Amino acid sequence: MTKLYLPTLVGRGYGSFWRFKGRYRVVKGSRASKKSKTTALNIITRMMEYPTANTLVVRKVFRTLKDSCFTELKWAIKRLEAEAWWEVKESPLELTYKPTGQKIYFRGLDDPLKVTSITVANGVLCWMWIEEAYEISKESDFDMLDESIRGAIPEGMFKQITLTFNPWNEQHWLKKRFFDRQDGNILAMTVNYLCNEWLDDADREVFDTMAKQNPRRFKVAGMGEWGIAEGLIYENWEEQSFDLNEIRNRVGVQSAFGLDFGYTNDPSALFCGLIDPVSREIFVFDELYEKGLTNRELYQHIAAKGFSKEKISADSAEPKSIDELRELGLQRIQPARKGPDSVCNGIQLIQGHKIIVHPNCGSFLTELSNYTWGEDNFGRKINVPAYGFDHLMDAMRYAAADAVRGEIFSFA
């Protein structure tokens, strides 16, 4: 079996993380800071070192695990040259260490019963990795997860929960609970791209440009510091589960789908909502938020969600993409209406409603809680949104502006 040399495999910045055995390892960090890859390497290494330990990997929404944590852990197995020792299953999502039968389980908070009732066939459940922990907006949900790592363990073992996230808003409960207190059971770390020696010049140029053009975003996405969300654009909103069928059957409710294009640095963002003109409520029930999608892949994602026949208002700045998506099968896609002051008018329209967000829409919740007015050179707020948390927000604006011409949502 390959002997692990941390400096060779991971590089600098994670010695304390690797050695710590207290209850909570909490890592806030920027993009490209190696936090997820290091966690994946650490979990696979520990599983092979402790023959009775099992691990639970959690994200707020289960469907996001396959393309994030599951992929990172498969990468770690390959990086450690341990493919022969591991069984990889996608249905159910699971990794098994073949010599002992230890498993890595994957669960989402969108099915809490499966989290709280988990049992292991061999050994004990010792460790948990919560990726994108910022998505968990309710501390009580974390308490439920914390309580699931319980019970007696063999001598020499230890229980531990690892949380990794981008620190978008300093008002989040994670800061007070883990970073604003001294506790020997907590290792709270801040990491950034500067500890990632594997970045090339093009990667570093992205951060250099961000530092010059968007210092506020660079503080968080570049340096891993807490974001300060002052001057929020939308304040009348809440996260809440709701019955989609009940909402769509209300008289006068209109569907609202909006699409903002992205590719390399920005995600393609699909907003899926229902607007009740009587109660003046916007119900956000689904989303797409992913970088690097070609138009064909974007179409496939939308079709897989069952929305290919719905009317979608897309960013009119990309008519070529709209035409291509229409040819691929989104026959009712249309350019969003724009004009003088369309941004402010669209924001004012939405501000006249209460926004109710389903817990499954984690990316929407992150943007909504960080969507603020921009500032001029003197730090004064201006009537232009700050760049960075505006992709789903723009998509919602396109959808809402055109919803007056919408139709009842059909799921057809």
Residue pairs with C-beta under 8 A, 6 or more apart in sequence:
1 48
1 82
1 85
2 80
2 81
2 82
4 41
4 45
4 80
6 14
6 15
6 18
9 41
9 79
9 80
10 34
10 37
10 38
10 41
11 34
11 195
11 196
11 197
11 198
12 195
12 197
13 33
13 34
13 191
13 195
13 196
14 34
14 38
14 191
14 195
16 187
16 189
17 25
17 27
17 38
17 42
17 187
17 189
18 38
18 42
20 187
21 158
21 160
22 160
22 184
22 185
22 186
22 187
23 159
23 160
23 161
23 185
23 186
24 160
24 161
24 162
24 163
24 178
24 185
24 186
24 187
25 160
25 161
25 162
25 163
25 187
25 189
26 133
26 162
26 163
26 174
26 178
26 179
26 186
26 187
26 188
26 189
27 35
27 39
27 162
27 163
27 164
27 165
27 189
27 190
27 191
28 164
28 165
28 166
28 167
28 174
28 179
28 188
28 189
28 190
28 191
28 224
28 226
29 35
29 164
29 166
29 167
29 189
29 190
29 191
29 192
29 224
30 166
30 191
30 192
30 193
30 220
30 221
30 222
30 223
30 224
31 166
31 193
31 221
31 222
32 193
32 196
32 199
32 203
32 207
33 191
33 192
33 193
33 195
33 196
33 224
34 191
34 195
34 196
34 198
35 164
35 191
36 68
36 69
36 72
36 131
36 164
37 72
37 75
37 76
39 72
39 129
39 131
39 162
39 164
40 69
40 72
40 73
40 75
40 76
41 76
41 79
41 80
42 162
43 55
43 57
43 73
43 76
43 104
43 127
43 129
44 73
44 76
44 77
44 80
44 82
44 86
45 80
46 53
46 127
47 53
47 54
47 55
47 97
47 102
47 104
48 82
48 85
48 97
50 126
50 156
50 157
51 99
51 100
51 102
51 123
52 100
52 102
52 122
52 123
52 124
52 154
52 157
53 102
53 123
53 124
53 126
53 127
53 157
54 102
54 103
54 104
54 105
54 120
54 122
54 123
54 124
54 125
54 126
54 127
55 103
55 104
55 105
55 125
55 126
55 127
55 128
55 129
56 104
56 105
56 106
56 107
56 115
56 118
56 125
56 127
56 128
56 129
56 148
56 149
57 65
57 69
57 70
57 73
57 104
57 105
57 106
57 107
57 128
57 129
57 131
58 106
58 107
58 108
58 109
58 115
58 128
58 129
58 130
58 131
58 145
59 65
59 68
59 69
59 108
59 109
59 130
59 131
59 132
59 135
59 362
60 108
60 109
60 110
60 132
60 135
60 136
60 359
60 360
60 362
61 108
61 109
61 110
61 135
61 359
61 360
61 362
62 106
62 107
62 108
62 110
62 111
63 108
64 108
64 132
64 362
65 93
65 106
65 108
65 131
66 90
66 93
68 131
68 132
69 106
69 129
69 131
70 90
70 93
70 95
70 106
73 95
73 104
74 88
74 95
77 83
77 86
77 88
77 95
85 97
85 98
85 99
86 95
86 96
86 97
86 98
87 95
87 96
87 98
88 95
89 95
89 96
92 106
93 106
94 103
94 104
94 105
94 106
95 103
95 104
96 102
96 103
96 104
97 103
100 122
100 123
101 121
101 122
101 123
102 122
102 123
103 120
103 121
103 122
105 118
105 120
107 114
107 115
107 118
108 114
108 115
109 115
109 136
109 141
109 145
109 359
110 359
110 360
112 141
112 144
115 144
115 145
115 148
116 144
116 147
116 148
118 125
118 148
124 151
124 152
124 153
124 154
124 157
125 148
125 149
125 151
126 149
126 153
126 157
126 158
126 159
126 160
127 149
127 159
127 160
127 161
127 162
128 145
128 148
128 149
128 160
128 161
128 162
129 161
129 162
129 164
130 136
130 142
130 145
130 161
130 162
130 163
130 164
131 164
131 165
132 164
132 165
132 166
132 362
133 142
133 163
133 164
133 165
133 174
134 165
134 166
134 167
134 168
134 169
134 172
134 174
134 366
135 165
135 362
135 365
135 366
136 142
137 172
137 239
137 365
137 369
138 239
139 173
139 177
142 173
145 161
146 161
149 159
149 161
153 159
163 174
163 178
165 174
166 220
166 221
166 224
167 174
167 175
167 190
167 220
167 224
167 225
167 226
167 227
168 220
168 227
168 229
168 366
168 369
168 370
168 389
169 226
169 227
169 228
169 229
169 369
169 370
170 226
170 227
170 228
170 229
171 229
175 226
178 186
178 188
179 188
190 224
190 225
191 224
192 222
192 223
192 224
193 199
193 203
193 204
193 207
193 222
206 265
207 218
207 222
210 217
210 218
210 221
210 222
211 218
211 222
214 386
214 387
214 388
216 227
216 386
216 388
217 387
217 388
219 225
219 227
220 226
220 227
221 388
227 370
229 369
229 370
229 372
230 372
231 372
231 373
231 381
232 369
232 371
232 372
233 347
233 351
233 371
233 372
233 373
233 385
233 393
234 350
234 351
234 355
234 368
234 371
236 351
236 353
236 354
236 355
237 354
237 355
237 356
237 357
237 368
238 354
238 355
238 356
238 357
239 357
239 358
239 359
239 365
240 356
240 357
240 358
240 359
241 358
241 359
242 283
242 285
242 356
242 358
244 274
244 283
244 285
247 253
247 274
247 276
247 283
247 285
248 255
248 274
248 408
248 409
250 276
250 278
251 278
252 276
252 277
252 278
253 274
253 275
253 276
253 277
253 408
253 409
254 274
254 275
254 277
254 403
254 404
254 406
254 407
254 408
254 409
255 273
255 274
255 275
255 310
255 311
255 403
255 406
255 407
255 408
255 409
255 410
256 271
256 272
256 273
256 274
256 275
256 282
256 396
256 399
256 400
256 402
256 403
256 406
257 270
257 271
257 272
257 273
257 307
257 310
257 311
257 312
257 313
257 399
258 270
258 271
258 312
258 313
258 314
258 336
258 394
258 395
258 396
258 397
258 398
258 399
258 400
258 402
259 268
259 269
259 270
259 271
259 312
259 313
259 314
259 315
259 333
259 395
259 398
260 268
260 269
260 271
260 314
260 315
260 391
260 392
260 394
260 395
260 398
261 268
261 314
261 315
261 317
261 318
261 321
262 268
262 269
262 291
262 293
262 391
263 291
263 292
263 293
264 291
264 292
265 291
266 291
266 391
267 289
267 290
267 291
267 363
267 391
268 288
268 289
268 290
268 291
268 293
268 298
269 287
269 288
269 289
269 363
269 391
269 392
269 394
269 395
270 286
270 287
270 288
270 289
270 301
270 302
270 307
270 312
270 395
271 284
271 287
271 364
271 392
271 395
271 396
271 398
271 399
272 284
272 285
272 286
272 287
272 305
272 307
273 282
273 283
273 284
273 285
273 396
273 399
273 400
274 282
274 283
274 285
274 409
275 281
275 282
275 283
275 353
275 400
275 403
275 406
276 282
276 283
279 354
280 352
280 353
280 354
281 353
281 354
281 355
281 356
282 350
282 353
282 354
282 355
282 356
282 396
282 400
283 356
283 358
284 355
284 356
284 357
284 358
284 361
284 364
284 396
285 358
285 360
285 361
286 305
286 358
286 360
286 361
287 361
287 363
287 364
287 392
288 298
288 301
288 302
288 305
289 363
289 364
289 391
289 392
290 301
293 301
295 321
295 324
295 325
295 328
296 328
298 325
299 308
299 325
299 328
299 329
299 330
302 308
302 312
302 330
303 329
306 411
308 329
308 330
309 331
309 332
309 410
309 412
310 332
310 409
310 410
311 332
311 333
311 334
311 402
311 406
311 407
312 330
312 332
312 333
312 334
313 334
313 335
313 336
313 337
313 398
313 399
313 401
313 402
314 321
314 322
314 325
314 333
314 334
314 335
314 336
314 398
315 335
315 336
315 394
315 398
316 322
316 335
316 336
316 337
316 338
319 335
322 333
322 334
322 335
325 333
326 333
334 402
336 397
336 398
336 401
336 402
337 401
337 402
342 401
343 384
343 385
343 397
344 383
345 401
346 397
346 398
346 400
346 401
347 385
347 397
349 397
349 400
349 401
350 396
350 397
350 400
353 400
355 368
357 364
357 365
357 368
363 392
364 392
366 389
367 389
367 390
367 391
367 392
367 393
368 392
368 393
370 388
370 389
371 385
371 386
371 389
371 390
371 393
372 385
372 386
372 389
373 381
373 382
373 383
373 384
373 385
373 386
374 381
374 382
374 384
374 385
374 386
374 387
375 381
375 382
375 386
376 382
385 393
